[in-house]
């Protein structure tokens, strides 16, 4: 089972994005996958994480690279 931990304001923003801006089911799948993976790396997600969650897969790859370079293991 996958778990996503996020604060209520971020949930509201994601729902608004899904209603107003998402155009395909692939958009929603990407957002869910990003949220799951980023939540596993960072814990509880907040409003400041919105761009990372709705952004392209490359944003998570870049975060992972910086964590590796800094010696942060998750």
Z-matrix of the N, CA and C atoms (Angstrom, degrees):
N
C 1 1.449
C 2 1.527 1 108.62
N 3 1.304 2 115.94 1 135.62
C 4 1.461 3 121.53 2 177.24
C 5 1.512 4 109.30 3 -99.46
N 6 1.332 5 115.32 4 140.57
C 7 1.447 6 121.41 5 -179.50
C 8 1.516 7 109.51 6 -124.19
N 9 1.321 8 115.35 7 138.60
C 10 1.462 9 121.61 8 174.82
C 11 1.515 10 107.27 9 -119.45
N 12 1.329 11 116.02 10 126.96
C 13 1.458 12 120.96 11 178.23
C 14 1.518 13 108.25 12 -109.02
N 15 1.339 14 115.59 13 119.91
C 16 1.458 15 118.70 14 178.80
C 17 1.518 16 110.84 15 -148.65
N 18 1.310 17 113.96 16 154.48
C 19 1.462 18 120.94 17 179.36
C 20 1.525 19 109.53 18 -78.24
N 21 1.316 20 115.85 19 155.06
C 22 1.467 21 122.11 20 -177.00
C 23 1.528 22 113.76 21 -56.01
N 24 1.341 23 120.37 22 -43.28
C 25 1.476 24 118.85 23 179.59
C 26 1.537 25 112.58 24 -59.83
N 27 1.325 26 116.87 25 -36.27
C 28 1.464 27 119.42 26 177.51
C 29 1.521 28 109.92 27 -68.86
N 30 1.315 29 118.15 28 -40.98
C 31 1.455 30 120.91 29 177.28
C 32 1.530 31 110.30 30 -57.79
N 33 1.315 32 116.77 31 -45.08
C 34 1.464 33 120.89 32 178.81
C 35 1.530 34 110.85 33 -61.09
N 36 1.322 35 117.24 34 -43.82
C 37 1.471 36 120.78 35 179.01
C 38 1.524 37 111.49 36 -63.57
N 39 1.330 38 117.10 37 -38.91
C 40 1.461 39 120.26 38 178.94
C 41 1.526 40 111.42 39 -67.64
N 42 1.321 41 116.57 40 -38.20
C 43 1.461 42 119.61 41 177.15
C 44 1.530 43 111.16 42 -66.02
N 45 1.326 44 116.67 43 -40.38
C 46 1.468 45 120.16 44 176.81
C 47 1.527 46 110.66 45 -63.41
N 48 1.330 47 116.44 46 -41.63
C 49 1.465 48 120.20 47 177.85
C 50 1.526 49 110.18 48 -61.66
N 51 1.327 50 116.89 49 -44.96
C 52 1.465 51 121.09 50 -179.49
C 53 1.525 52 110.93 51 -61.88
N 54 1.311 53 117.07 52 -38.61
C 55 1.462 54 120.86 53 -178.14
C 56 1.522 55 111.99 54 -74.86
N 57 1.328 56 117.21 55 -42.21
C 58 1.468 57 120.79 56 -169.85
C 59 1.521 58 115.79 57 -99.13
N 60 1.315 59 118.26 58 -31.15
C 61 1.458 60 119.57 59 -169.24
C 62 1.520 61 115.19 60 -119.25
N 63 1.301 62 117.65 61 -26.77
C 64 1.453 63 120.51 62 -179.33
C 65 1.530 64 109.31 63 -70.76
N 66 1.313 65 115.85 64 133.96
C 67 1.462 66 119.32 65 -175.86
C 68 1.523 67 113.24 66 -113.54
N 69 1.328 68 117.81 67 -16.77
C 70 1.462 69 120.20 68 -177.60
C 71 1.523 70 110.30 69 -137.29
N 72 1.314 71 115.25 70 161.85
C 73 1.461 72 119.35 71 175.60
C 74 1.528 73 110.61 72 -67.05
N 75 1.334 74 117.12 73 -26.55
C 76 1.466 75 120.52 74 176.75
C 77 1.522 76 111.21 75 -64.00
N 78 1.348 77 117.32 76 -36.15
C 79 1.464 78 120.75 77 175.40
C 80 1.524 79 110.40 78 -58.54
N 81 1.318 80 115.89 79 -47.02
C 82 1.462 81 120.49 80 -178.09
C 83 1.528 82 111.27 81 -66.74
N 84 1.327 83 117.59 82 -39.79
C 85 1.464 84 121.06 83 177.35
C 86 1.520 85 110.94 84 -62.68
N 87 1.336 86 117.14 85 -41.49
C 88 1.469 87 121.19 86 178.54
C 89 1.518 88 110.39 87 -62.19
N 90 1.319 89 116.87 88 -43.52
C 91 1.460 90 121.34 89 -179.99
C 92 1.524 91 110.54 90 -62.90
N 93 1.324 92 116.68 91 -44.86
C 94 1.464 93 119.99 92 178.80
C 95 1.521 94 110.90 93 -62.34
N 96 1.322 95 116.79 94 -46.08
C 97 1.466 96 120.01 95 179.25
C 98 1.520 97 111.69 96 -62.59
N 99 1.337 98 117.06 97 -43.67
C 100 1.466 99 120.58 98 177.85
C 101 1.525 100 110.76 99 -61.05
N 102 1.326 101 116.82 100 -44.63
C 103 1.461 102 120.94 101 -179.10
C 104 1.522 103 110.79 102 -62.56
N 105 1.325 104 117.47 103 -43.24
C 106 1.464 105 120.54 104 179.08
C 107 1.519 106 111.05 105 -62.15
N 108 1.300 107 116.38 106 -49.76
C 109 1.461 108 120.11 107 -176.94
C 110 1.528 109 111.47 108 -66.39
N 111 1.321 110 117.54 109 -44.54
C 112 1.464 111 120.69 110 -179.05
C 113 1.525 112 111.04 111 -67.19
N 114 1.323 113 117.70 112 -36.76
C 115 1.460 114 121.17 113 176.79
C 116 1.525 115 110.39 114 -64.71
N 117 1.325 116 117.15 115 -37.89
C 118 1.463 117 120.38 116 176.01
C 119 1.519 118 111.88 117 -63.53
N 120 1.337 119 116.67 118 -33.89
C 121 1.466 120 120.92 119 -179.58
C 122 1.519 121 111.70 120 -81.69
N 123 1.338 122 117.30 121 -40.26
C 124 1.469 123 120.80 122 -167.70
C 125 1.522 124 114.23 123 -111.76
N 126 1.317 125 118.94 124 -9.82
C 127 1.464 126 120.06 125 -177.23
C 128 1.518 127 110.66 126 89.10
N 129 1.319 128 115.96 127 -134.87
C 130 1.463 129 121.27 128 -178.09
C 131 1.523 130 109.54 129 -73.96
N 132 1.317 131 116.21 130 127.77
C 133 1.462 132 121.52 131 179.99
C 134 1.518 133 109.99 132 -92.15
N 135 1.333 134 115.55 133 143.38
C 136 1.453 135 121.30 134 178.78
C 137 1.514 136 111.39 135 -123.97
N 138 1.311 137 115.73 136 -174.49
C 139 1.469 138 121.53 137 -176.92
C 140 1.518 139 112.63 138 -57.17
N 141 1.326 140 117.11 139 -32.52
C 142 1.465 141 119.71 140 -178.54
C 143 1.531 142 111.79 141 -68.26
N 144 1.329 143 118.09 142 -12.08
C 145 1.454 144 122.17 143 -179.21
C 146 1.527 145 113.28 144 -94.94
N 147 1.308 146 117.35 145 3.25
C 148 1.468 147 121.46 146 -175.40
C 149 1.525 148 112.11 147 -55.85
N 150 1.304 149 117.81 148 -49.89
C 151 1.470 150 120.98 149 -177.22
C 152 1.523 151 111.90 150 -62.08
N 153 1.321 152 117.08 151 -35.85
C 154 1.463 153 119.99 152 178.60
C 155 1.520 154 110.34 153 -68.85
N 156 1.317 155 116.77 154 -40.22
C 157 1.465 156 120.56 155 -177.70
C 158 1.528 157 111.37 156 -70.14
N 159 1.322 158 117.93 157 -42.30
C 160 1.468 159 118.98 158 -177.96
C 161 1.520 160 112.16 159 -88.91
N 162 1.314 161 117.00 160 -8.36
C 163 1.454 162 121.01 161 -176.98
C 164 1.517 163 113.49 162 -77.00
N 165 1.313 164 116.15 163 -179.87
C 166 1.463 165 120.57 164 -179.55
C 167 1.527 166 111.55 165 -69.93
N 168 1.291 167 116.22 166 162.37
C 169 1.467 168 123.61 167 179.97
C 170 1.531 169 111.09 168 -56.00
N 171 1.304 170 117.30 169 -30.95
C 172 1.460 171 121.56 170 -177.07
C 173 1.529 172 112.12 171 -61.22
N 174 1.326 173 117.70 172 -28.48
C 175 1.466 174 120.59 173 179.20
C 176 1.526 175 110.71 174 -62.28
N 177 1.325 176 117.53 175 -42.60
C 178 1.460 177 120.92 176 177.53
C 179 1.517 178 111.31 177 -68.28
N 180 1.321 179 116.88 178 -38.21
C 181 1.457 180 120.49 179 177.93
C 182 1.525 181 110.90 180 -61.59
N 183 1.332 182 116.17 181 -39.03
C 184 1.470 183 120.09 182 178.63
C 185 1.525 184 111.02 183 -67.04
N 186 1.312 185 117.83 184 -41.74
C 187 1.470 186 121.10 185 177.35
C 188 1.520 187 109.83 186 -61.04
N 189 1.320 188 116.86 187 -44.59
C 190 1.461 189 121.17 188 179.82
C 191 1.529 190 110.66 189 -61.23
N 192 1.330 191 117.30 190 -40.41
C 193 1.460 192 121.50 191 178.42
C 194 1.527 193 110.80 192 -62.56
N 195 1.329 194 117.71 193 -45.69
C 196 1.462 195 121.17 194 179.49
C 197 1.526 196 111.21 195 -64.55
N 198 1.327 197 117.51 196 -38.26
C 199 1.465 198 120.01 197 176.28
C 200 1.514 199 110.92 198 -62.93
N 201 1.329 200 116.45 199 -41.57
C 202 1.454 201 120.43 200 178.92
C 203 1.533 202 110.77 201 -63.14
N 204 1.313 203 116.10 202 -44.83
C 205 1.460 204 120.52 203 179.70
C 206 1.543 205 111.92 204 -63.67
N 207 1.347 206 115.87 205 -32.74
C 208 1.474 207 120.03 206 -179.75
C 209 1.521 208 111.74 207 -85.70
N 210 1.338 209 117.22 208 -3.68
C 211 1.455 210 120.20 209 -179.89
C 212 1.517 211 113.47 210 78.06
N 213 1.310 212 117.30 211 20.69
C 214 1.466 213 121.37 212 179.08
C 215 1.522 214 108.28 213 -88.09
N 216 1.312 215 115.64 214 123.59
C 217 1.465 216 120.39 215 179.97
C 218 1.506 217 109.30 216 -111.63
N 219 1.310 218 116.68 217 132.02
C 220 1.477 219 122.45 218 178.39
C 221 1.498 220 108.17 219 -127.27
